Amino acid sequence: MLLFRSEDEIDAWCAARTEPRGETLSLDIVWALSQAWYGNRISPSYRGRTQEEARRVFAEVGLTSPFWQS
Amino acid sequence: MGESLSDQDWRIRLYIYQFFVAHGRPPSHDEAAQHFRLTPDEARAAYHRLHDQHTLFLEPGADAVRMANPLSAVPTDFRVYVGDMAYWANCAWDSLGIPAMLGADARIQAGLAHSGEAVRYVVTNGTLQAEPFLVHFPLPFTRWYDDLVHT
């Protein structure tokens, strides 16, 4: 996942490389997602995450479109 | 996916993460073998089981850890400074994953993909301070493990 200043930059980047055009999140949302996704990653009790648990993490930060569904 | 993970495998995974955080690099399987009093082959097999279960990722065709998300063992465009330590993050998301995982303040130096411009952002007391950058997720969640380096 790469960093850009605008949607136009993302369009140009993807077009120049025939990269798939996916979804864009603001860095603020990515920070919220990071806290939900990685907050327990070095907990001794961490045992991975099922697809259903991942979907719940996405929903916590408002990511509910098909792009984020398993 | 390979065989499921034992409690020992999960302890080895935690050791890898803790070592990575403390030293800025992942431990070799020889170092894990010494720590857990295993043979090198036993430790190598555990590393590969962890890889097969997507709990970390080895270099292709090798035994060395390349990614213990959000940490990267190889240089990237995302450098994360936490206290006296510096880490490589796998991507823009993971650059914030490191302070999230550590519950720590961080300073991030990153390169914008389109322009190559070097930019900075910080996390202080749980708050992100940054320009209104965007992060592009090229692949839907269902395809994240098809090509991990790409995503």
Backbone of each chain as ProteinMPNN parsed JSONL, in Angstrom:
{"seq_chain_A": "MLLFRSEDEIDAWCAARTEPRGETLSLDIVWALSQAWYGNRISPSYRGRTQEEARRVFAEVGLTSPFWQS", "coords_chain_A": {"N_chain_A": [[0.845, -1.174, 0.0], [0.734, 2.068, -1.016], [1.758, 5.562, -0.783], [0.172, 8.636, -1.492], [-0.589, 11.955, -2.833], [-3.003, 12.632, -4.037], [-6.091, 11.561, -5.66], [-5.824, 11.752, -8.403], [-3.091, 11.395, -8.739], [-2.897, 8.725, -7.97], [-4.437, 7.486, -9.969], [-2.835, 8.054, -12.198], [-0.48, 6.763, -11.524], [-1.287, 4.07, -11.418], [-2.179, 3.694, -14.054], [0.159, 4.024, -15.51], [1.551, 1.781, -14.898], [0.03, -0.383, -15.334], [-1.202, -1.248, -13.022], [-3.533, -2.691, -10.706], [-6.468, -0.798, -9.965], [-7.466, 0.027, -6.905], [-8.906, 0.609, -3.757], [-9.043, 3.754, -2.013], [-7.812, 5.123, 0.949], [-7.917, 7.622, 3.497], [-5.056, 8.871, 5.278], [-5.654, 9.222, 7.927], [-7.785, 7.408, 8.376], [-6.37, 5.089, 7.884], [-4.647, 5.122, 10.034], [-6.46, 4.659, 12.124], [-7.309, 2.121, 11.336], [-4.883, 0.769, 11.571], [-4.469, 0.75, 14.334], [-6.56, -0.876, 15.162], [-5.969, -3.217, 13.793], [-3.277, -3.923, 14.265], [-2.873, -3.571, 16.949], [-2.8, -5.637, 18.857], [-0.712, -7.241, 18.104], [1.76, -8.037, 19.165], [0.999, -9.202, 21.46], [1.188, -11.774, 23.927], [-0.964, -13.509, 23.801], [-1.859, -13.475, 21.227], [-3.196, -15.068, 18.412], [-3.42, -15.036, 15.684], [-5.865, -14.291, 13.101], [-9.148, -14.815, 12.082], [-10.95, -14.828, 8.929], [-13.49, -13.805, 9.353], [-13.095, -12.402, 11.751], [-11.303, -10.518, 10.781], [-12.963, -9.14, 9.046], [-14.648, -7.963, 10.897], [-12.882, -6.184, 12.132], [-12.366, -4.428, 10.013], [-14.94, -3.372, 9.717], [-15.176, -1.985, 12.103], [-13.837, 0.381, 11.605], [-15.317, 1.436, 9.65], [-15.138, 0.246, 7.158], [-16.825, -1.349, 4.952], [-17.494, -2.071, 2.415], [-17.746, -4.237, -0.532], [-15.089, -4.613, -1.261], [-13.702, -5.023, 1.082], [-14.616, -7.369, 2.049], [-14.553, -10.854, 2.899]], "CA_chain_A": [[0.0, 0.0, 0.0], [1.63, 3.201, -1.211], [1.299, 6.856, -0.304], [-0.028, 9.61, -2.563], [-1.221, 13.212, -2.422], [-4.324, 12.845, -4.64], [-6.643, 10.48, -6.469], [-5.243, 11.863, -9.742], [-1.778, 10.747, -8.694], [-3.105, 7.267, -7.926], [-4.863, 7.08, -11.309], [-1.682, 8.116, -13.103], [0.455, 5.713, -11.098], [-1.822, 2.764, -11.816], [-2.226, 3.626, -15.512], [1.523, 3.91, -16.042], [2.141, 0.473, -14.552], [-1.06, -1.365, -15.431], [-1.499, -1.741, -11.68], [-4.966, -2.651, -10.412], [-6.944, 0.383, -9.226], [-8.252, -0.477, -5.797], [-9.589, 1.615, -2.948], [-8.2, 4.767, -1.392], [-8.167, 5.533, 2.302], [-7.124, 8.714, 4.049], [-4.076, 8.393, 6.262], [-6.343, 9.189, 9.223], [-8.481, 6.114, 8.47], [-5.347, 4.04, 7.968], [-4.172, 5.116, 11.428], [-7.488, 3.958, 12.905], [-7.225, 0.715, 10.957], [-3.632, 0.228, 12.136], [-4.647, 0.496, 15.765], [-7.444, -2.033, 15.315], [-5.386, -4.401, 13.147], [-1.963, -4.265, 14.797], [-2.761, -3.245, 18.37], [-2.512, -6.812, 19.7], [0.146, -8.137, 17.312], [2.826, -8.629, 19.99], [0.446, -9.763, 22.69], [1.445, -13.216, 24.036], [-2.173, -14.287, 23.512], [-2.249, -13.332, 19.814], [-3.218, -16.347, 17.694], [-3.881, -14.81, 14.328], [-7.196, -13.69, 12.929], [-9.948, -15.446, 11.033], [-11.493, -13.867, 7.96], [-14.626, -13.139, 9.99], [-12.535, -11.415, 12.68], [-10.752, -9.425, 9.962], [-14.091, -8.34, 8.55], [-15.132, -7.135, 12.016], [-11.924, -5.087, 12.308], [-12.632, -3.443, 8.96], [-16.214, -2.71, 9.999], [-14.951, -1.055, 13.221], [-13.381, 1.677, 11.104], [-16.228, 1.874, 8.596], [-14.818, -0.362, 5.86], [-17.839, -2.39, 4.811], [-17.799, -2.332, 0.995], [-17.305, -5.573, -0.97], [-13.618, -4.653, -1.326], [-13.174, -5.436, 2.383], [-15.291, -8.598, 2.467], [-13.801, -12.073, 2.612]], "C_chain_A": [[0.894, 1.242, 0.0], [0.929, 4.515, -0.89], [1.252, 7.852, -1.464], [-0.604, 10.904, -1.976], [-2.65, 13.352, -2.937], [-4.779, 11.602, -5.386], [-6.071, 10.519, -7.885], [-3.868, 11.197, -9.79], [-1.92, 9.221, -8.703], [-3.514, 6.753, -9.305], [-3.667, 7.02, -12.255], [-0.687, 7.002, -12.79], [-0.02, 4.345, -11.609], [-1.808, 2.614, -13.34], [-0.841, 3.391, -16.099], [2.098, 2.516, -15.839], [1.153, -0.67, -14.754], [-1.304, -2.054, -14.088], [-3.014, -1.764, -11.488], [-5.317, -1.402, -9.612], [-7.883, -0.116, -8.14], [-8.977, 0.629, -5.07], [-8.568, 2.541, -2.289], [-8.726, 5.073, 0.0], [-7.329, 6.74, 2.69], [-6.148, 8.143, 5.063], [-4.694, 8.351, 7.658], [-7.09, 7.869, 9.418], [-7.464, 4.979, 8.598], [-4.757, 3.977, 9.384], [-5.182, 4.389, 12.32], [-7.454, 2.461, 12.605], [-5.987, 0.055, 11.559], [-3.797, -0.12, 13.604], [-5.526, -0.734, 15.999], [-6.776, -3.318, 14.836], [-4.12, -4.876, 13.855], [-1.839, -4.095, 16.304], [-2.393, -4.414, 19.26], [-1.472, -7.743, 19.07], [1.301, -8.732, 18.124], [2.299, -9.017, 21.369], [0.768, -11.259, 22.754], [0.225, -14.064, 23.696], [-2.592, -14.217, 22.05], [-2.145, -14.681, 19.108], [-3.731, -16.174, 16.268], [-5.313, -14.324, 14.296], [-7.915, -14.433, 11.817], [-10.447, -14.382, 10.062], [-12.681, -13.118, 8.551], [-14.135, -12.076, 10.98], [-11.945, -10.233, 11.916], [-11.87, -8.517, 9.469], [-14.639, -7.441, 9.666], [-14.198, -5.955, 12.268], [-12.175, -4.011, 11.256], [-13.907, -2.662, 9.273], [-16.068, -1.694, 11.136], [-14.565, 0.328, 12.733], [-14.165, 2.084, 9.854], [-15.967, 1.281, 7.235], [-15.732, -1.566, 5.659], [-18.17, -2.707, 3.351], [-17.31, -3.725, 0.616], [-15.787, -5.728, -1.032], [-13.024, -5.237, -0.054], [-13.822, -6.716, 2.89], [-14.435, -9.806, 2.106], [-14.672, -13.013, 1.793]], "O_chain_A": [[1.706, 1.436, 0.905], [-0.292, 4.583, -0.746], [2.156, 7.908, -2.297], [-1.036, 10.958, -0.824], [-3.439, 14.099, -2.359], [-3.986, 10.716, -5.702], [-5.855, 9.477, -8.504], [-3.528, 10.521, -10.76], [-1.154, 8.521, -9.364], [-3.017, 5.725, -9.765], [-3.505, 6.064, -13.013], [-0.126, 6.382, -13.694], [0.762, 3.572, -12.162], [-1.471, 1.55, -13.861], [-0.686, 2.647, -17.068], [3.031, 2.119, -16.536], [1.433, -1.807, -14.374], [-1.572, -3.253, -14.017], [-3.712, -0.927, -12.06], [-4.585, -0.995, -8.711], [-8.967, -0.621, -8.429], [-9.594, 1.492, -5.695], [-7.418, 2.175, -2.047], [-9.926, 5.258, 0.203], [-6.179, 6.873, 2.27], [-6.375, 7.076, 5.634], [-4.297, 7.529, 8.484], [-7.037, 7.278, 10.497], [-7.685, 4.021, 9.34], [-4.411, 2.9, 9.868], [-4.795, 3.592, 13.175], [-7.559, 1.635, 13.512], [-6.045, -1.091, 12.005], [-3.321, -1.158, 14.063], [-5.277, -1.528, 16.907], [-6.993, -4.385, 15.41], [-3.91, -6.077, 14.028], [-0.807, -4.439, 16.881], [-1.753, -4.233, 20.296], [-1.365, -8.906, 19.461], [1.775, -9.822, 17.804], [3.066, -9.145, 22.324], [0.639, -11.952, 21.745], [0.374, -15.232, 23.337], [-3.583, -14.839, 21.667], [-1.12, -15.356, 19.199], [-4.391, -17.057, 15.72], [-5.898, -13.99, 15.326], [-7.359, -14.652, 10.741], [-10.375, -13.185, 10.343], [-12.862, -11.93, 8.282], [-14.691, -10.98, 11.043], [-12.069, -9.085, 12.344], [-11.744, -7.293, 9.472], [-15.043, -6.305, 9.416], [-14.655, -4.855, 12.579], [-12.194, -2.821, 11.571], [-13.951, -1.442, 9.113], [-16.747, -0.667, 11.143], [-14.912, 1.332, 13.354], [-13.74, 2.958, 9.099], [-16.517, 1.758, 6.242], [-15.446, -2.663, 6.137], [-19.043, -3.533, 3.085], [-16.541, -4.333, 1.36], [-15.26, -6.829, -0.877], [-11.97, -5.871, -0.091], [-13.605, -7.109, 4.037], [-13.686, -9.78, 1.13], [-14.235, -14.107, 1.438]]}, "seq_chain_B": "MGESLSDQDWRIRLYIYQFFVAHGRPPSHDEAAQHFRLTPDEARAAYHRLHDQHTLFLEPGADAVRMANPLSAVPTDFRVYVGDMAYWANCAWDSLGIPAMLGADARIQAGLAHSGEAVRYVVTNGTLQAEPFLVHFPLPFTRWYDDLVHT", "coords_chain_B": {"N_chain_B": [[-2.059, -23.455, 2.74], [-0.262, -24.823, 5.469], [0.414, -27.363, 7.944], [-1.288, -27.026, 11.143], [-0.533, -24.685, 13.805], [1.521, -25.19, 16.685], [1.544, -24.628, 20.289], [4.188, -24.121, 20.92], [5.128, -23.211, 18.435], [3.761, -20.766, 18.289], [4.971, -19.491, 20.437], [7.533, -19.249, 19.428], [7.016, -17.564, 17.287], [6.259, -15.233, 18.726], [8.683, -14.701, 20.011], [10.262, -14.092, 17.756], [9.052, -11.689, 16.918], [9.468, -10.085, 19.234], [12.253, -10.047, 19.372], [12.818, -8.822, 16.935], [11.712, -6.275, 17.347], [13.373, -5.43, 19.435], [15.956, -5.484, 18.358], [15.879, -4.521, 15.774], [16.052, -6.164, 13.637], [15.109, -9.378, 12.318], [15.424, -12.491, 14.142], [17.669, -15.122, 13.198], [16.968, -18.533, 12.203], [18.764, -20.13, 13.496], [19.42, -18.604, 15.746], [16.951, -18.631, 17.003], [16.796, -21.358, 17.49], [18.845, -21.709, 19.387], [17.81, -20.144, 21.451], [15.483, -21.525, 22.164], [16.441, -24.0, 22.666], [16.425, -25.905, 20.619], [17.036, -28.036, 17.762], [18.757, -26.781, 14.85], [17.354, -27.607, 12.548], [14.811, -28.171, 13.585], [14.017, -25.615, 14.398], [14.082, -24.303, 11.93], [12.032, -25.67, 10.617], [9.86, -24.818, 12.152], [9.862, -22.072, 11.52], [9.08, -22.258, 8.846], [6.545, -23.386, 9.108], [5.239, -21.257, 10.375], [5.385, -19.409, 8.324], [3.845, -20.742, 6.367], [1.356, -20.553, 7.512], [0.818, -17.916, 7.288], [1.608, -16.192, 9.333], [3.965, -14.906, 9.455], [6.434, -13.961, 6.981], [8.706, -15.563, 4.901], [11.819, -15.067, 3.127], [11.584, -15.682, -0.352], [12.072, -19.039, -1.15], [13.929, -19.378, 0.856], [15.204, -19.352, 4.295], [15.116, -17.138, 5.879], [13.491, -14.525, 7.712], [11.446, -12.26, 6.063], [9.24, -10.522, 6.273], [7.633, -9.564, 9.17], [4.846, -8.646, 9.738], [3.91, -5.55, 11.112], [6.581, -5.125, 10.408], [9.52, -4.902, 8.387], [12.218, -6.759, 7.065], [13.819, -5.898, 5.113], [15.051, -2.969, 3.357], [12.745, -0.298, 2.697], [10.436, 2.178, 1.342], [9.589, 3.316, 3.64], [10.41, 4.487, 6.65], [10.584, 4.108, 10.061], [10.812, 5.695, 13.088], [11.253, 5.04, 16.412], [11.665, 6.048, 19.571], [14.982, 5.298, 20.327], [15.235, 3.547, 18.278], [15.127, 2.369, 14.87], [13.036, 1.342, 12.26], [12.112, -0.575, 9.344], [9.154, -0.341, 7.529], [6.645, -2.345, 5.912], [4.919, -1.082, 4.14], [2.78, 1.801, 3.427], [0.562, 1.56, 5.128], [1.643, -0.175, 7.078], [3.574, 1.489, 8.104], [2.252, 2.991, 9.94], [1.329, 0.929, 11.386], [3.424, 0.05, 12.966], [3.888, 1.998, 15.167], [1.296, 1.584, 16.17], [1.311, -1.123, 16.937], [3.313, -1.085, 18.874], [2.382, 0.73, 20.655], [3.42, 3.292, 20.86], [5.01, 6.538, 20.5], [5.947, 7.835, 17.298], [8.108, 8.712, 14.575], [7.842, 9.139, 11.16], [9.415, 8.643, 8.101], [8.764, 8.913, 4.749], [8.363, 7.955, 1.289], [6.663, 9.476, -1.379], [4.696, 7.726, -3.731], [4.169, 8.496, -6.43], [5.571, 10.857, -7.014], [7.968, 10.613, -5.731], [8.682, 12.286, -3.743], [10.003, 13.091, -0.562], [8.483, 12.721, 2.538], [7.138, 13.484, 5.805], [5.555, 12.235, 8.754], [3.946, 12.072, 11.954], [3.274, 10.246, 14.967], [1.896, 11.03, 17.969], [1.272, 10.608, 21.31], [-0.857, 8.915, 20.643], [-2.113, 10.23, 18.589], [-2.342, 11.049, 15.19], [-0.354, 13.136, 13.23], [-0.332, 14.673, 10.293], [-0.007, 15.592, 6.815], [-2.777, 15.713, 4.459], [-2.573, 12.951, 3.296], [-3.057, 10.167, 1.006], [-3.747, 6.661, 0.956], [-3.265, 3.957, -1.135], [-4.938, 0.984, -1.677], [-4.365, -1.641, -3.533], [-5.441, -4.206, -4.033], [-8.35, -6.225, -3.352], [-9.441, -7.473, -0.135], [-9.74, -10.268, -0.245], [-7.723, -11.068, -1.893], [-5.304, -10.573, -0.721], [-3.267, -12.316, 0.08], [-2.408, -13.435, -2.225], [-0.265, -12.281, -3.528], [1.926, -11.138, -1.698], [4.011, -9.251, -1.542], [3.288, -7.498, -3.495], [0.849, -6.367, -2.584]], "CA_chain_B": [[-1.788, -23.45, 4.181], [0.312, -26.078, 5.905], [-0.143, -27.904, 9.186], [-1.613, -25.983, 12.101], [0.584, -24.278, 14.659], [1.52, -25.628, 18.078], [1.85, -23.558, 21.249], [5.612, -23.799, 20.756], [5.262, -22.365, 17.242], [3.313, -19.414, 18.636], [6.009, -18.883, 21.281], [8.635, -18.869, 18.53], [6.572, -16.357, 16.579], [6.352, -14.091, 19.646], [10.12, -14.436, 20.171], [10.722, -13.415, 16.536], [8.574, -10.304, 16.975], [10.128, -9.352, 20.312], [13.653, -9.867, 18.956], [12.792, -7.838, 15.837], [11.483, -4.96, 17.954], [14.511, -5.055, 20.273], [17.218, -5.412, 17.618], [15.706, -3.923, 14.46], [16.164, -7.219, 12.617], [14.563, -10.636, 12.843], [16.426, -13.503, 14.47], [17.796, -16.271, 12.301], [16.433, -19.735, 12.846], [19.805, -20.614, 14.423], [19.255, -17.87, 17.01], [15.74, -19.172, 17.647], [17.134, -22.701, 17.987], [19.6, -21.55, 20.639], [16.924, -19.595, 22.49], [14.497, -22.524, 22.602], [17.14, -25.278, 22.809], [15.988, -26.788, 19.532], [18.036, -28.193, 16.707], [18.498, -25.833, 13.755], [16.305, -28.127, 11.661], [13.51, -27.993, 14.242], [13.672, -24.193, 14.329], [13.786, -24.0, 10.524], [10.692, -26.204, 10.318], [8.885, -23.925, 12.789], [9.796, -20.858, 10.697], [8.306, -22.537, 7.635], [5.129, -23.536, 9.498], [4.714, -19.895, 10.592], [5.206, -18.84, 6.974], [2.728, -21.407, 5.687], [0.11, -20.097, 8.139], [0.725, -16.472, 7.059], [1.842, -15.38, 10.532], [5.096, -14.099, 9.016], [6.76, -14.359, 5.616], [10.125, -15.805, 4.672], [12.336, -14.771, 1.793], [11.237, -16.79, -1.247], [13.062, -20.097, -1.289], [14.97, -19.277, 1.884], [14.749, -19.555, 5.673], [15.176, -15.87, 6.613], [12.248, -13.752, 7.79], [11.409, -11.012, 5.29], [8.211, -9.67, 6.853], [6.809, -9.896, 10.327], [4.032, -7.43, 9.61], [4.216, -4.517, 10.113], [8.023, -4.913, 10.284], [10.189, -5.446, 7.209], [13.65, -7.016, 7.246], [14.552, -5.295, 3.989], [14.717, -1.546, 3.236], [11.567, 0.109, 1.93], [10.257, 3.638, 1.318], [8.93, 3.722, 4.888], [11.318, 4.345, 7.783], [9.825, 4.457, 11.26], [11.688, 5.926, 14.232], [10.57, 4.918, 17.702], [12.736, 6.194, 20.546], [16.308, 5.191, 19.73], [15.223, 2.494, 17.266], [14.6, 2.665, 13.533], [12.507, 0.131, 11.619], [11.508, -0.488, 8.019], [7.777, -0.838, 7.445], [6.404, -2.951, 4.605], [4.114, -0.228, 3.26], [2.251, 2.978, 4.116], [-0.257, 1.075, 6.255], [2.496, -0.714, 8.131], [4.328, 2.573, 8.751], [1.456, 3.339, 11.119], [1.171, -0.302, 12.153], [4.498, -0.096, 13.961], [3.494, 2.666, 16.415], [0.086, 0.96, 16.723], [1.702, -2.367, 17.589], [4.164, -0.813, 20.032], [1.752, 1.704, 21.548], [4.503, 4.253, 21.078], [5.154, 7.65, 19.566], [6.827, 7.49, 16.179], [8.336, 9.65, 13.472], [7.897, 8.338, 9.937], [9.903, 9.234, 6.857], [8.198, 8.097, 3.678], [8.462, 8.488, -0.061], [5.414, 9.411, -2.13], [4.911, 6.791, -4.834], [4.096, 9.099, -7.76], [6.567, 11.917, -7.205], [9.217, 10.311, -5.041], [8.911, 13.296, -2.707], [10.156, 12.601, 0.806], [7.558, 13.387, 3.452], [7.197, 13.013, 7.193], [4.378, 12.351, 9.611], [4.288, 11.624, 13.3], [2.241, 9.828, 15.912], [2.237, 11.512, 19.303], [0.202, 10.343, 22.28], [-1.985, 8.267, 19.988], [-2.712, 11.086, 17.57], [-1.576, 11.199, 13.963], [-0.198, 14.482, 12.695], [0.145, 14.464, 8.927], [-0.743, 16.212, 5.723], [-3.889, 14.818, 4.063], [-2.127, 11.955, 2.33], [-3.942, 9.053, 0.683], [-3.113, 5.352, 0.831], [-3.935, 3.137, -2.147], [-4.978, -0.472, -1.47], [-4.648, -2.084, -4.905], [-6.154, -5.48, -4.139], [-9.342, -6.468, -2.303], [-8.989, -8.317, 0.982], [-9.704, -11.689, -0.614], [-6.526, -11.38, -2.689], [-4.111, -10.049, -0.071], [-2.177, -13.279, 0.21], [-1.996, -13.95, -3.526], [1.049, -11.731, -3.856], [2.046, -10.267, -0.535], [4.903, -8.123, -1.789], [2.537, -6.547, -4.32], [-0.184, -5.655, -1.839]], "C_chain_B": [[-1.242, -24.816, 4.591], [-0.34, -26.552, 7.179], [-0.37, -26.775, 10.185], [-0.454, -25.779, 13.077], [0.403, -24.788, 16.08], [1.737, -24.416, 18.987], [3.312, -23.137, 21.131], [5.834, -22.906, 19.532], [4.851, -20.926, 17.561], [4.317, -18.728, 19.547], [7.191, -18.449, 20.426], [8.26, -17.622, 17.739], [6.699, -15.117, 17.472], [7.809, -13.701, 19.867], [10.653, -13.675, 18.963], [10.306, -11.943, 16.566], [9.323, -9.507, 18.044], [11.589, -9.077, 19.971], [13.732, -8.773, 17.891], [12.631, -6.43, 16.405], [12.737, -4.505, 18.722], [15.762, -4.766, 19.463], [17.086, -4.762, 16.241], [15.917, -4.907, 13.323], [15.569, -8.496, 13.192], [15.675, -11.607, 13.207], [16.485, -14.576, 13.384], [17.194, -17.496, 12.983], [17.474, -20.372, 13.764], [19.684, -19.915, 15.78], [18.009, -18.361, 17.749], [16.022, -20.556, 18.223], [17.879, -22.62, 19.312], [18.683, -21.096, 21.765], [16.007, -20.666, 23.065], [15.111, -23.909, 22.804], [16.573, -26.324, 21.855], [17.177, -27.048, 18.628], [17.739, -27.147, 15.629], [17.396, -26.316, 12.813], [14.914, -27.972, 12.272], [13.072, -26.533, 14.168], [13.315, -23.798, 12.898], [12.377, -24.487, 10.161], [9.613, -25.318, 10.94], [8.735, -22.634, 11.986], [8.916, -21.104, 9.466], [6.836, -22.786, 7.957], [4.499, -22.157, 9.721], [4.478, -19.185, 9.263], [3.971, -19.433, 6.303], [1.379, -20.947, 6.235], [-0.062, -18.574, 8.059], [0.902, -15.66, 8.34], [3.098, -14.54, 10.387], [5.463, -14.62, 7.634], [8.261, -14.446, 5.442], [10.518, -15.296, 3.285], [11.999, -15.949, 0.878], [12.386, -17.794, -1.378], [14.138, -20.107, -0.238], [14.343, -19.432, 3.271], [14.664, -18.252, 6.464], [13.825, -15.169, 6.598], [12.395, -12.482, 6.954], [10.405, -10.033, 5.892], [7.652, -10.325, 8.109], [5.918, -8.668, 10.482], [3.698, -6.838, 10.977], [5.707, -4.312, 9.834], [8.554, -5.577, 9.014], [11.666, -5.651, 7.52], [14.478, -6.415, 6.126], [14.135, -3.83, 3.864], [13.528, -1.304, 2.32], [11.525, 1.638, 1.883], [9.713, 4.172, 2.64], [9.843, 3.413, 6.074], [10.601, 4.892, 9.014], [10.786, 4.54, 12.446], [10.854, 5.913, 15.509], [11.651, 4.963, 18.776], [14.081, 6.171, 19.849], [16.361, 4.176, 18.586], [14.686, 3.021, 15.934], [14.211, 1.348, 12.879], [12.11, 0.455, 10.18], [10.093, -1.043, 8.119], [7.531, -1.361, 6.03], [5.711, -2.014, 3.623], [3.594, 0.947, 4.081], [1.409, 2.571, 5.321], [0.651, 0.625, 7.396], [3.346, 0.364, 8.805], [3.581, 3.084, 9.972], [1.183, 2.104, 11.975], [2.229, -0.459, 13.227], [4.182, 0.689, 15.241], [2.218, 2.08, 17.021], [0.437, -0.308, 17.491], [2.455, -2.095, 18.891], [3.49, 0.112, 21.04], [2.701, 2.841, 21.868], [4.379, 5.431, 20.118], [6.115, 7.232, 18.455], [6.953, 8.667, 15.225], [8.544, 8.817, 12.216], [8.421, 9.182, 8.794], [9.44, 8.323, 5.732], [8.45, 8.759, 2.337], [7.112, 8.374, -0.747], [5.653, 8.606, -3.409], [5.027, 7.512, -6.178], [5.254, 10.055, -8.009], [7.933, 11.572, -6.63], [9.546, 11.297, -3.932], [9.024, 12.649, -1.329], [9.263, 13.405, 1.734], [7.696, 12.78, 4.843], [5.813, 13.107, 7.824], [4.725, 11.723, 10.951], [3.038, 11.131, 14.016], [2.726, 10.249, 17.296], [1.045, 11.304, 20.226], [-1.059, 9.805, 21.602], [-2.659, 9.073, 18.911], [-1.778, 11.211, 16.375], [-1.543, 12.659, 13.548], [0.443, 14.345, 11.321], [-0.607, 15.363, 7.965], [-1.822, 15.228, 5.258], [-3.492, 13.835, 2.964], [-3.197, 10.883, 2.136], [-3.126, 7.773, 0.582], [-3.942, 4.526, -0.149], [-3.797, 1.66, -1.796], [-5.332, -1.096, -2.816], [-5.528, -3.318, -5.011], [-7.195, -5.62, -3.039], [-8.834, -7.491, -1.292], [-8.843, -9.78, 0.587], [-8.43, -12.062, -1.352], [-5.236, -10.956, -1.994], [-2.961, -11.039, -0.013], [-1.775, -13.884, -1.121], [-0.574, -13.528, -3.856], [1.367, -10.691, -2.795], [2.932, -9.062, -0.8], [4.169, -7.046, -2.584], [1.563, -5.724, -3.482], [0.429, -4.647, -0.899]], "O_chain_B": [[-1.714, -25.846, 4.11], [-1.484, -26.207, 7.477], [0.254, -25.717, 10.104], [0.469, -26.59, 13.158], [-0.706, -24.818, 16.613], [2.069, -23.326, 18.522], [3.638, -21.954, 21.229], [6.626, -21.965, 19.578], [5.52, -19.98, 17.148], [4.506, -17.515, 19.453], [7.785, -17.399, 20.671], [9.086, -16.73, 17.545], [7.186, -14.077, 17.029], [8.138, -12.516, 19.906], [11.412, -12.719, 19.12], [11.111, -11.058, 16.274], [9.761, -8.385, 17.791], [12.101, -7.994, 20.253], [14.605, -7.906, 17.942], [13.329, -5.504, 15.992], [13.112, -3.334, 18.664], [16.55, -3.896, 19.833], [18.101, -4.481, 15.603], [15.956, -4.508, 12.159], [15.53, -8.676, 14.409], [16.761, -11.545, 12.631], [15.483, -14.89, 12.741], [16.944, -17.49, 14.189], [17.116, -21.076, 14.708], [19.825, -20.544, 16.829], [18.016, -18.488, 18.973], [15.55, -20.891, 19.309], [17.586, -23.367, 20.245], [18.765, -21.594, 22.887], [15.774, -20.724, 24.272], [14.4, -24.876, 23.08], [16.287, -27.46, 22.235], [18.199, -26.368, 18.715], [16.606, -26.681, 15.507], [16.592, -25.515, 12.336], [13.951, -27.676, 11.565], [11.905, -26.242, 13.909], [12.363, -23.05, 12.674], [11.628, -23.788, 9.479], [8.569, -25.09, 10.328], [7.62, -22.151, 11.788], [8.107, -20.254, 9.095], [5.965, -22.433, 7.161], [3.365, -21.914, 9.308], [3.499, -18.456, 9.098], [3.153, -18.706, 5.74], [0.378, -20.949, 5.518], [-0.965, -18.01, 8.677], [0.392, -14.543, 8.426], [3.279, -13.564, 11.116], [4.884, -15.599, 7.161], [8.996, -13.522, 5.791], [9.679, -15.121, 2.401], [12.117, -17.101, 1.295], [13.521, -17.426, -1.68], [15.162, -20.77, -0.406], [13.134, -19.616, 3.41], [14.19, -18.254, 7.6], [13.103, -15.21, 5.601], [13.352, -11.725, 7.12], [10.694, -8.842, 6.006], [7.252, -11.489, 8.098], [6.214, -7.767, 11.267], [3.257, -7.547, 11.882], [6.062, -3.4, 9.087], [8.108, -6.654, 8.619], [12.291, -4.81, 8.166], [15.707, -6.423, 6.187], [13.01, -3.473, 4.216], [13.33, -1.993, 1.32], [12.458, 2.308, 2.327], [9.408, 5.36, 2.746], [10.029, 2.257, 6.454], [10.079, 6.007, 8.998], [11.483, 3.576, 12.764], [9.892, 6.666, 15.66], [12.458, 4.04, 18.889], [14.31, 6.92, 18.899], [17.419, 3.97, 17.991], [13.91, 3.975, 15.882], [14.954, 0.367, 12.933], [11.813, 1.602, 9.843], [9.869, -2.091, 8.723], [8.132, -0.881, 5.069], [5.894, -2.136, 2.412], [3.911, 1.085, 5.263], [1.524, 3.157, 6.398], [0.442, 1.005, 8.548], [3.789, 0.186, 9.939], [4.195, 3.555, 10.929], [0.844, 2.222, 13.152], [1.966, -1.034, 14.283], [4.204, 0.099, 16.321], [2.061, 2.074, 18.242], [-0.086, -0.537, 18.582], [2.257, -2.791, 19.887], [3.975, 0.262, 22.161], [2.778, 3.297, 23.009], [3.736, 5.339, 19.072], [6.983, 6.382, 18.654], [6.05, 9.492, 15.086], [9.346, 7.884, 12.218], [7.942, 10.288, 8.546], [9.686, 7.117, 5.752], [8.715, 9.959, 2.255], [6.479, 7.319, -0.713], [6.67, 8.774, -4.083], [5.895, 7.174, -6.983], [5.844, 10.059, -9.089], [8.939, 12.176, -7.002], [10.568, 11.164, -3.258], [8.237, 11.771, -0.977], [9.288, 14.635, 1.714], [8.287, 11.716, 5.027], [5.008, 13.964, 7.459], [5.672, 10.945, 11.066], [1.915, 11.537, 13.715], [3.814, 9.875, 17.733], [-0.058, 11.772, 19.945], [-2.177, 10.189, 21.944], [-3.678, 8.648, 18.368], [-0.58, 11.448, 16.528], [-2.572, 13.333, 13.517], [1.604, 13.953, 11.197], [-1.704, 15.835, 8.263], [-1.788, 14.051, 5.618], [-4.011, 13.885, 1.849], [-4.099, 10.709, 2.956], [-1.964, 7.793, 0.176], [-5.16, 4.412, -0.01], [-2.689, 1.147, -1.637], [-6.5, -1.08, -3.203], [-6.281, -3.462, -5.973], [-6.962, -5.185, -1.911], [-7.918, -8.265, -1.57], [-7.919, -10.457, 1.039], [-8.085, -13.241, -1.434], [-4.174, -10.977, -2.615], [-1.798, -10.639, -0.053], [-0.901, -14.75, -1.166], [0.216, -14.307, -4.39], [1.104, -9.503, -2.98], [2.635, -7.963, -0.332], [4.387, -5.851, -2.386], [1.467, -4.509, -3.66], [-0.292, -3.95, -0.185]]}, "name": "protein", "num_of_chains": 2, "seq": "MLLFRSEDEIDAWCAARTEPRGETLSLDIVWALSQAWYGNRISPSYRGRTQEEARRVFAEVGLTSPFWQSMGESLSDQDWRIRLYIYQFFVAHGRPPSHDEAAQHFRLTPDEARAAYHRLHDQHTLFLEPGADAVRMANPLSAVPTDFRVYVGDMAYWANCAWDSLGIPAMLGADARIQAGLAHSGEAVRYVVTNGTLQAEPFLVHFPLPFTRWYDDLVHT"}
